């Protein structure tokens, strides 16, 4: 019996509930969001109707390499598409190479993302099974690639933004700039997903994620800005149309806005919130924000529209470290925004980073004091990772030790040695959650939201033990 031709989109298997994103691949207690970048690619080729699209999220479905092979052997697999994680990119590429060899060693293996875009030569050398890398923003490049691949493959090298693996050598096509207008993208087709499996500890299931912008207006020295410039936002009406589809077609009312700065444009933020209210969507959502993009008016609208939690990239309680990171706001502004959130009744999580090259123990103590003073509902403390192509990486380049396999970037001239950072992270968590009598002060929250508390107890335990706790 003849098999149907298929393009297979795979979020690679992993032993943990990993979130593969363009700039990082975190593992967090209770958080598991759809692989939106991959979903956009599966959706954008909807006009190619004579090839089936198979979407597999092996992380959320807990599938192994063998499980995936068994699942797709019924198809004539023409192409496999995936985005590897950052820290474990080589493990992911190896897994997809095994899948390709098992189902059709002649199929076209395509990958995209942060590490492939930067290091496609090294990737091709190590994994000759990979045929093609999409460099940079993938959507239009992938759409054009598929249209030519399934019509006139000889013209494949005319597509901008690609690197090809040709007989142990590589060919790159003309660079593609980020000219994409985000409103022109189709709404991601959530029919590919098992929406009941995704989660955020601050909203209910089923839930989903929404991306409303790409790029960044700011220039924090440590941050990976994969989408670069220009900074682009979807219109409020375009976002509201997606929310209405989510509510009415999928009966989902719990949302995570994935943008690093959902509130960056105050008028757009208010317009989205007004639309949610006026259209009686009755949704609950969480979002990320900078402290200097929030004020009483915008926070008031967020509250009325159903915001359950704001994640603030506070980073440090030391003005010296904030300036080193080029955050462009002050400790006083952090305090002001947190007071407004408290008055409005919106919970907030403070994200802190320790390990700046110039950071001292006193700087970390200032961060702990700030976390206590602002009465953050929760905190997350990460050690600084110096990532390729960031301003900080470029500044310290001559003193960095970079390994691609396993992926690591080390810097030996920190004021606090890298091997001592886990101790300070432990101290931060203990001071905030234990010595401050956090759970006694928040007994109401603990009793009202035992599930939320359980997730963060696991996060706390993972943090102080430096050991992942299976969720």
Buried (B, 14 or more C-beta within 10 A) or exposed (E): EEEEBBBBBBBBBBEEBBBBBBBBBBBBBBBBBBBBBBBBBBBBBEEBEEBBBBBBBBBBBEBEBEBBBEBBEEBBBBBBBBBBBBBBBBBBBBBBBBBBEBBBEEBBBBBBBBBBBBBBBBBBEBBEBBBBBBBBBBBBBBBBBBBBBBEEEEEBBEBBBBBBBEEEEBEBBEEBEBEBEBEEBEBBBBEBBEBEBBBBBBBEEBBBBBBBBBBBBBEBBBBBBBBBEEBBBBBBEBBBBBBBBBBEEBEBBBBBBBBBBBBBBBEBBBBBBBBBBEEEBEBBBBBBBBBBBBEEEBBBBBBEBBBBBBBBBBBBBBBBBBEBBBBBBBBEBBBBBBEBBBEBEBBBBBBBBBBBBEBBEEBBBBBBEBBBEBBBBBBBBBEBBBBBEBBBBEEBEEEBEEEBEEBEBEBEEBEBEEEEBBEBBBBBBBBBBEEBEBEEEBEEBBEEBEEBBBBBBBBBBBBBEEEBBEB
